[in-house]
Amino acid sequence: MKMQQTYCVSAAPAAAVVNGTYQVLARKESANDGSVYGLFFGADDPQQLSQFYVFWVDPANQSYAVQKLDQGVWTALTQNPVTGNMWLGSTAIAGGANSNLLKVRRQGDEIRLYVNGVFIDRLFDNSFPQNGVAGIANWFGYDTSTATARFDDFRIDRFTVVYADDYSRPDSGWFVGTQEVCQASYLNGLYRTATQPDYVCVYGAPAPGQANGLFSVEVNRGETFYQTAYGLIFAIEGNFDRFYAFLVIPDSQSYAAARYDNGAWTGLTNNPVYNDAWLFSDQINPSTAVNRLAAERDGPSITLFANDANLGTVFDLSPFPLSGSGFGVINWSSQYETAIADFDRYQVTAWEPGETGVIVASSPEGVLRSLPLPPFLNPPDEGTTVDE
């Protein structure tokens, strides 16, 4: 049984980072040791530490908890619905004296928890919006003779823009020319794409790739008589053999998240009324107006944004997750007319350890591929015309 005994915290000798990731490798000295160790963040003064969050891990019970301390008052942010206490079990936690890699990702009021690379929980709290000190913690949690925890490889990573292209340079490396039913060119500081009727064209960025990140772009469609769609793609594997897509139909203010896997499309969003993947949002600008789209991938979770509004988070729980890191754009025509989509200000923001170095553009060259229309993702009211 855990006992409320002594805990010790030590702040990292680093600049405060309010939004970012914090991680450390931890283990207790022996299987019989009484340590419950943790990672604290969102702290105020490294000398006083009167406010902070702490992510506790108890390897003895393979459980975790999150608390916040505010001027001497402890509050649990996790709760077990069965026991009523703050401890939740996770098989991702290695038991005994085995090492566990603890990671917290904090952005605004959102707190994501990971153990050994596995996403285990997401919480929301913004009690300390200006605090950014982080460090390690050890709690003498059991009635044993020792409580000794060992920590290694502590690091903090900020959210960092690792790729950006405003298409002002026509030699920045994206595909230019015509290939089968797809066309692309640089035009007046934009990246213009054209897709012939009844096809989807995907265009890859001239960059080595980024597995997890926030991918964003500004885009608007050209004049058309029929509905078309455009969007972002990421987690690209091979020659666009597998990837995720965030698609928007501006004229119906509809959006969808989908997974493409060697010719098969699977919707990640779901509209139970129409039994398809398309959802409505009044945050999407209609017609030829510009939309700023963003998709944040963090392992199995994908969060979608339109014009800075959060549209929600979906999860890909497939036993065969995508492992690619390429990213780019997508342009989807109607069945009857060529689709024009102009893209601008493509940007990728990263937070993963080892992935926050700037990606070098123009290597390799941008590539593209044409794909047939995904049948079950057909836009609603495909025959509907658009009034300009």
N, C-alpha and C positions, 0 to 999 in steps of 0.2 A: 504494500500500500504506500502511495506517495505521501510524503510528509512535508509540511510547509516549514522547511528549515532554511539554511543559509544559501544564498546565491551570490555569485560574483560576476561582474561585468567588466569588460575592458574595451575601451574605445580604440578604433584603428587610428593610427597617426596619418590621417588623410583628410583632404578637404571635404567639407560637407557636400553630399549629393542627395538632393531631395527626391528626384525621379531617376530611377536607374535599376540596375540589378546588383545584388549583394550575395556573395557566396563564400562558403568555407567548407573544407574537408575536416570532419570531426570523428573522433572515436573515444570511447572510455578505456581506461587502463586495463580492465579485465572484465570478464562476464559478470563477476560478483560485485563490481564497483557500483557505488550508489549514484553515479552522475546521470543527470538529465541535462543534456547540453543544448545550446541554441545559438541563434543569430539574432542580434538586435539591430534595429534601424529606426529612422525617424526620430532620433534623439536630439535634444537641444544642446546643452553645454557639455562638452566631453569631460569637464572637471566635476560637474554637478550631477548630470544624468538624472534629472527629475522628471523627464518625459521621454518615453520611447515605446516602441512595439518590440515584442520578442517572439520569435518562432522557436518553440521548444520541440525537441525530439527525444523520446524515451525509447532507446533500443531494447530495453528489457521487455516492454510490452508491445513493441513495434507500433507506437502511437505518437501522435503529435498534438500540439495545441498552440494557440496564439493568444497572447495577453497584451494589454497596454497598461503602462504605469503613468499616472498623471498626478504629480505632487503627492506621492505616497499612497495613492489609491489604485489598487489593481482591478482591472476589468477584463473578463474573458471575452474574446471575440469569436471563439469556436464553442460549440455545444454539441454533446452527444445526445441525440433524441431518446436513446434507450436508457442510459445511465443518468442523464441530467448533468454530468460534469463536463469539463471542457475538452476531454481527451477523446480523439478519434483515431481509429486504427487505420494502418496502411501497410500493405504487403511490400510496398516500395522500400520500406525502412529495413535495413539489414540489422539483425539482432545481435545480441552479445557484444563482444569487443570489436566487431567488424566496423570498418569505416563507412560513414554516410556523407554524401555530398549534399549540403543544404544550400538552397538558393531561394531568394525572394526577389520578385520583380514588382516594383512599386511605380505607379504612374497615376497622379492625382489621387482619387479616393480608392483606386483599385489596387489590391494586394494579391499577387499570385504566389503560390507556394509550390516548390519542387523538392523532391528527394531523389538523388541518384539519377537525375535527368528526367524523372517522371513527374508530370503535372499532377498534383494531388488535391488542390483546393484553390478557391478564389473568394476573397473577402472584400468588403467595402467599408472603409472608415477614413475620415479625413480630419481627425482630431488635431494633428500636428502638421499643418500644410507647409510650414516654413522650416521644419526641422529636417536635417539631412545627415546627422552623424550616425555612423554604424560601427558595429564591433561584434565581439563574441561574448557568450554567457555560459556559465555552468551553475547548475542548481544541485545542492546536496539533497536529492529527492527521496532517498531511501535511508532507512535506519541501518546503515552499514558502517564499517570502520573507515572507509575511504570514499572520496568522490573526486577522482582525478580524470580530467578530460584533456585530450591532446588535439590541437588544432593545426591545420596546415593549409597552404594555398588560398589564403584569404584574398579576395579581390572585389573591387567595385567597378562597374562599367556604367557610363552615362549613355543616354540615348544620343546617337551620333549619326548625322547624315553621311552615308558612305557612297552614295551615287546620286548625281543630279545632272539633268540635261534639259536646257530650255530651248534646244533646237535652233539656236542662233548661229551655230556653226554647221554648215552643210557637210563637213567632213567628220562629224562626231562619231560616225560608224554604223548607224542604223542602215538597214537594207534600203537601197534605192534602185528602182527599175521595175520591170514586169516579169513575173514568173507565174505561168499558168493563168489562174483567174485573179491573181493578186497584184496590186501595184502600190508603190510608195515613193514619196519624194519629199524633200525639204522645200517648204513654200512660205515665204514671209515670216520666218521664225517659228513655223509650225511643222509638225511631222504629219503629212497628209497621206492617208491610206484609202485605197479603193478596193472594193470586193464585188466581183460580178454576181449576178443573181443566183440565188439558191446555194450559196457557199458561205463558209466562215474562213477568214484569213487571220492567222496568228503571226505576230512579228516579235522576235526576240531582241532584247537589248544587247548592245555590244559590250558585254561585261562577263566576267567569270561566273558570277552568280551570288545569291544570298539566300540561304535556306529559310531562316526566320527573319522577319522584319516587317516594317510598315511600308507598303508600296502605294504610291499615290501619283495621280496624274490629273491634268485638266483636259477636258475633251468636249467637243460639240460635233453634231452631225451636219452634213450638208443638206441642201434642200432635196426633198424626196416626196413622191406621191404615196409611198407606202411606209409602214413602220420598219425601222431598222434597230439594231442593238450594237453597243460597243462596250468596252470595259478593259479590265486588267487581267493578266494571267501571271502566275507565279508557281514556284515548285516545279519548273519544267524539267523533265527528264528526256535525255536523248534528243531525237529529232521531233520534238513536241509529241512524244509517244504518250506521256502522262503529264498532267498539270491541273491546277485549280484555275477557275475563272470566276470573276465577279462581273456580271453582265447587267446592263441597264438599257431599258427601252424608254427613251425620254418622253415619247408622245403619250404613252399610257402611264408614265411615272411608275414603272414597274422595275423590279430588280430580282436577280437570282444569283445564288452561288452554286457552282457545279464542279464536278470532278470529271476529267476526261482521262480514260484509261484504255489505250490501244484500241480505239474505235468505239468504245462504249462510254456514253454520257450518263452520269448519275447526279441527280439534284441533291444538294445539301440543304437548301431551303425547301419549305413545303407549304403549299396553300391547300388546306383541307377542304375548302369550299369548291375549288375548281380542280382539285387533285393534280396540280402541277407544281412547278418550282417557283412560280412568279408571285411576288408580294408587292403591295402598293406602298408608296411613301410620298407624301406631299413635299418632302425635302428635296426631291428630284426636280430640277428645272425642265420644263417641257420644250418641245420643238427644237430649234437650233441654238438655244441658249447653252452657255458653257456650264458643265457640271464638274465639280472637283470630286473625284472618286478616290477612295483609299480602302485598302484591305490589309489587315494586320494578321500575319500568320505567326503563331507561337505553338509549334508542335501540332497537336490535333485540333487546336482551336483556331477559328478564322473569324475576325470581327470586321464588319463592313461599315463604311462611312460614306455619306453623300453630303457634300457641302458642309463638312465638319459635324454633321449630325450622326450620332451612333444609331445604326439600323439594327444592331443586334449581333450576337455571336452564334456561330454554328460549329459543330464538332464532326470531324471525320473519324469515325470509330471503326473504319475498315481494318481487318487484320493485316492488310498489306499497305501501310501508309506510304505516301509519296516521299521519296528521298532526294528529289531533284532540287536545284537551287537557281535555275534560270528564271528570268522574269521578262515581261514585255507587255504588249497590248493586243487587243482582239477587236475585229470589225466584222459584223454579221449583217449580211444583206437580207432583203426580203426575197421572196420567190420570183419577183417580177422585175426588179430594178436594181442597178448598181448602187451600193452604199458608199458614201464618202464620210470619213471621220477624221477630224483634225485633232492631234494630240499636242500638248504643251506641258512644260514644267514637270517632267517625270522625276520622281525622287524616291530614294530608298533610305529608310532610317533603321539602324540596327542597335541592338543592346547586348548581344551575346558575347561572352568572353572570347577573345581571339577573332571576332568578326567585326570589330569597330574600326578597322583600318579602312581608308578610302579605297574603293574599288577603282581600278584603272580602266577608264573608258577606252573604246576603240580596239579592244583585244579580248576575245576574238571578234570577227566581223559579225554584224547583225544578220540574222537569218529569218526566214519566214516559211510558212507552209499553209496550204489550203486544206480545209476539211469539209466534209459534207455537213449539212445542217443536222443538228441533233433532233431526232423526231419527237421525243417526249418533251423537249424544251421549246417546242414551237411557240412563238410569241402568241399571246391571246389575241383573238380577232385578227388573224393574219391577213384577212382580206380587207380590213378597214383601211380607208385612205386617210391621208393627213392633209388638212387644210393649211396652206401657208398664208 
